[in-house]
Amino acid sequence: MSTLVMVHGFMGGSAQWEDQRAALSDAFDVVTVDLPGFGANAHMPAINSIGGFADWVIAHLRAQGIERYHLLGHSMGGMIVQDMVRKEADRIDSLILYATGAVGVLPGRFETIAQSTARALADGPAATARRIAATWFLENEQATGFAPCAEIAEQAGIEAILAGLDAMEAWSGTDALSDIAAETLVIWGDRDRTYAWAQTYMLWTAIRQASLAVVPGCAHAVHLEKSDMFNAILRDFLTR
């Protein structure tokens, strides 16, 4: 059975992938990680670079004996997996870049990283978690998936929040996109408040073997807003 590794984004956690584990476990060994400082690993020291996160995930997979795998990254996790595929391209069967981009400083983001940093320091981690989690859904706090997603986000402390923001701000993968040889699927919700179309278009056109799936009527959390459609897209791509 093939392995699918799923890497969450900023203020996410492995618990957010429950629908995907349930839907895909018949065909794949679904491995979900909690990045240091987030989710179930909120107790771990925070990492403040995308490359550092990538190295941690690779070491985590080796420790579990995982040698080959399909790789999915969401949001900040999409930045991490772009670094992972450059570090060990021969181990990755395919790549899924979901609601992500090739730069950390995002034009058109719902707020700048500097604003997120200032507000996190002023409001504290719990309020920051709920405020940012709301932006991931088209219906904000009224969305069905908001409450459990916010609970996951609330596990992150202020150190992890600031480190994650620093990691994104310092990262760019634009110069290496053309070096990605893995067959790649780019997934984007057409109402994403974090990653504008220009970021998605860059991934789709700069990566040599990239396909594109645009899901209508979704924001940043397509896998929670339209999980059946998201899961069908994954299965179709991974079983070609």
C-alpha positions as CSV (number, residue, x, y, z in Angstrom):
1,M,0.0,0.0,0.0
2,S,1.4,3.4,-1.0
3,T,2.0,6.0,1.7
4,L,0.5,9.5,1.6
5,V,2.1,12.1,3.9
6,M,0.0,15.1,4.8
7,V,1.7,18.3,6.2
8,H,-0.5,20.9,7.8
9,G,0.0,24.6,7.7
10,F,0.3,27.5,10.1
11,M,-1.7,26.9,13.3
12,G,-2.9,23.5,12.0
13,G,-2.4,20.0,13.2
14,S,-2.8,16.4,12.2
15,A,-6.4,16.2,13.6
16,Q,-7.6,18.4,10.8
17,W,-7.2,15.5,8.3
18,E,-9.7,13.1,9.9
19,D,-12.0,13.1,6.9
20,Q,-9.1,12.3,4.6
21,R,-7.8,9.5,6.7
22,A,-11.3,7.9,6.8
23,A,-11.8,8.4,3.0
24,L,-8.4,7.3,1.7
25,S,-7.2,4.7,4.2
26,D,-8.6,1.8,2.0
27,A,-6.0,2.6,-0.7
28,F,-3.2,4.5,1.2
29,D,-1.3,4.4,4.4
30,V,-2.2,8.0,5.4
31,V,0.5,9.6,7.6
32,T,-0.3,12.9,9.2
33,V,2.3,14.9,11.1
34,D,2.1,17.6,13.8
35,L,4.8,20.2,13.2
36,P,6.9,21.2,16.3
37,G,4.9,23.9,18.2
38,F,1.6,23.0,16.7
39,G,-1.2,20.5,17.3
40,A,-0.2,17.4,19.3
41,N,3.4,18.6,19.2
42,A,2.6,22.1,20.7
43,H,4.9,21.2,23.6
44,M,7.9,20.9,21.3
45,P,10.3,23.9,20.7
46,A,9.2,26.0,17.8
47,I,11.1,26.1,14.5
48,N,11.5,29.4,12.8
49,S,12.5,28.4,9.2
50,I,10.8,26.6,6.4
51,G,14.0,24.6,5.7
52,G,14.1,23.6,9.4
53,F,10.5,22.3,9.3
54,A,11.4,20.3,6.1
55,D,14.4,18.7,7.8
56,W,12.3,17.9,10.8
57,V,9.5,16.2,8.8
58,I,12.1,14.2,6.8
59,A,13.8,13.0,10.0
60,H,10.4,12.1,11.4
61,L,9.5,10.0,8.4
62,R,12.9,8.2,8.5
63,A,12.4,7.4,12.2
64,Q,9.1,5.7,11.2
65,G,10.7,3.7,8.4
66,I,9.0,5.6,5.6
67,E,11.2,5.6,2.6
68,R,8.9,6.4,-0.4
69,Y,5.7,8.4,-0.3
70,H,3.2,10.8,-1.9
71,L,3.5,14.2,-0.3
72,L,0.8,16.8,0.4
73,G,1.3,20.2,1.9
74,H,-1.3,22.8,2.9
75,S,-0.6,26.5,3.2
76,M,2.7,26.9,5.1
77,G,2.9,23.1,4.8
78,G,3.0,23.7,1.0
79,M,6.1,25.7,1.5
80,I,7.6,23.0,3.6
81,V,6.9,20.2,1.1
82,Q,8.5,22.3,-1.7
83,D,11.7,22.3,0.3
84,M,11.3,18.6,1.0
85,V,10.9,17.6,-2.6
86,R,14.1,19.4,-3.4
87,K,16.0,17.6,-0.6
88,E,14.8,14.1,-1.4
89,A,13.2,14.1,-4.8
90,D,14.0,10.4,-5.4
91,R,11.8,9.4,-2.5
92,I,8.6,11.3,-3.4
93,D,6.2,9.6,-5.9
94,S,4.0,12.7,-6.4
95,L,3.4,16.1,-4.9
96,I,0.2,17.9,-4.0
97,L,0.4,21.7,-3.3
98,Y,-2.8,22.7,-1.7
99,A,-3.8,26.3,-0.9
100,T,-0.2,27.5,-1.0
101,G,2.3,29.4,-3.0
102,A,5.9,29.9,-3.8
103,V,6.6,33.0,-1.6
104,G,6.1,33.6,2.1
105,V,5.2,37.3,1.9
106,L,1.9,37.1,0.1
107,P,0.5,40.0,-1.9
108,G,-3.3,40.1,-1.3
109,R,-3.2,38.1,2.0
110,F,-6.1,39.0,4.3
111,E,-3.4,40.9,6.3
112,T,0.3,41.3,6.1
113,I,2.6,39.1,8.2
114,A,3.8,42.2,10.1
115,Q,0.1,42.9,11.0
116,S,-0.4,39.3,12.0
117,T,2.7,39.5,14.3
118,A,1.6,42.7,15.9
119,R,-1.9,41.5,16.5
120,A,-0.7,38.1,17.9
121,L,1.4,40.0,20.4
122,A,-1.4,42.3,21.3
123,D,-4.3,39.8,21.4
124,G,-2.5,36.6,22.6
125,P,-2.5,33.2,21.1
126,A,-6.0,32.0,21.8
127,A,-7.7,35.1,20.2
128,T,-5.2,34.9,17.3
129,A,-6.1,31.3,16.7
130,R,-9.8,31.9,16.4
131,R,-9.4,35.0,14.3
132,I,-7.1,33.4,11.8
133,A,-9.0,30.1,11.7
134,A,-12.1,32.1,10.7
135,T,-10.4,33.4,7.6
136,W,-9.9,29.8,6.3
137,F,-13.7,29.4,5.8
138,L,-16.0,31.1,3.4
139,E,-18.6,31.5,6.2
140,N,-16.0,32.5,8.8
141,E,-17.1,31.5,12.3
142,Q,-20.4,30.2,11.1
143,A,-18.8,27.5,9.0
144,T,-19.4,23.9,10.2
145,G,-15.7,23.1,10.4
146,F,-14.7,26.3,12.2
147,A,-15.0,25.2,15.8
148,P,-12.8,22.0,15.6
149,C,-10.3,23.8,13.4
150,A,-10.1,26.7,15.9
151,E,-9.5,24.2,18.7
152,I,-6.5,22.8,16.8
153,A,-5.2,26.3,16.2
154,E,-5.6,27.2,19.9
155,Q,-3.0,24.5,20.8
156,A,-0.2,26.7,19.5
157,G,1.5,29.1,21.9
158,I,2.8,32.6,21.1
159,E,6.4,31.3,20.5
160,A,5.2,28.9,17.8
161,I,2.9,31.6,16.2
162,L,5.8,34.1,16.0
163,A,8.2,31.5,14.8
164,G,5.9,30.3,12.1
165,L,5.3,33.9,10.9
166,D,9.1,34.5,10.8
167,A,9.6,31.3,8.8
168,M,7.1,32.3,6.2
169,E,8.3,35.9,5.9
170,A,11.9,34.7,5.3
171,W,11.1,32.1,2.6
172,S,10.8,32.1,-1.1
173,G,10.7,29.1,-3.5
174,T,10.2,30.9,-6.8
175,D,13.6,30.2,-8.2
176,A,13.4,26.5,-7.6
177,L,9.9,25.8,-9.0
178,S,11.3,24.8,-12.4
179,D,13.5,22.2,-10.7
180,I,10.5,20.3,-9.3
181,A,10.3,17.1,-11.4
182,A,7.6,15.2,-9.5
183,E,4.1,15.0,-11.0
184,T,2.3,17.7,-9.1
185,L,-1.3,18.6,-8.4
186,V,-2.1,22.2,-7.4
187,I,-5.4,22.6,-5.5
188,W,-7.0,26.0,-4.8
189,G,-10.3,27.2,-3.5
190,D,-11.5,30.1,-5.6
191,R,-12.4,32.3,-2.6
192,D,-9.1,31.8,-0.7
193,R,-8.4,34.9,1.4
194,T,-4.7,33.9,2.0
195,Y,-3.4,32.9,-1.4
196,A,-4.6,34.9,-4.4
197,W,-4.9,33.4,-7.9
198,A,-1.5,34.7,-9.0
199,Q,0.2,32.4,-6.5
200,T,-1.7,29.4,-7.7
201,Y,-1.1,30.3,-11.3
202,M,2.7,30.6,-10.7
203,L,2.8,27.0,-9.2
204,W,0.7,25.6,-12.1
205,T,2.7,27.2,-14.9
206,A,6.3,27.0,-13.4
207,I,6.3,23.4,-12.3
208,R,6.9,21.1,-15.3
209,Q,4.4,18.4,-14.6
210,A,1.7,20.3,-12.8
211,S,-2.1,19.9,-13.0
212,L,-4.6,22.3,-11.5
213,A,-7.9,21.7,-9.6
214,V,-9.9,24.8,-8.7
215,V,-12.8,24.1,-6.2
216,P,-15.6,26.7,-6.4
217,G,-17.2,28.3,-3.4
218,C,-14.4,27.5,-1.0
219,A,-11.8,29.5,0.9
220,H,-8.6,28.2,2.5
221,A,-9.9,25.0,4.0
222,V,-11.3,23.1,1.0
223,H,-10.7,19.8,2.7
224,L,-13.2,20.8,5.4
225,E,-15.6,22.9,3.4
226,K,-16.1,20.4,0.6
227,S,-14.4,17.3,1.9
228,D,-16.1,14.8,-0.5
229,M,-15.0,16.8,-3.5
230,F,-11.5,17.3,-2.1
231,N,-11.1,13.6,-1.3
232,A,-12.3,12.6,-4.8
233,I,-9.7,14.9,-6.3
234,L,-7.0,13.4,-4.3
235,R,-8.0,9.8,-5.1
236,D,-8.2,10.6,-8.8
237,F,-4.8,12.1,-8.9
238,L,-3.1,9.5,-6.7
239,T,-4.5,6.5,-8.5
240,R,-3.9,7.5,-12.1
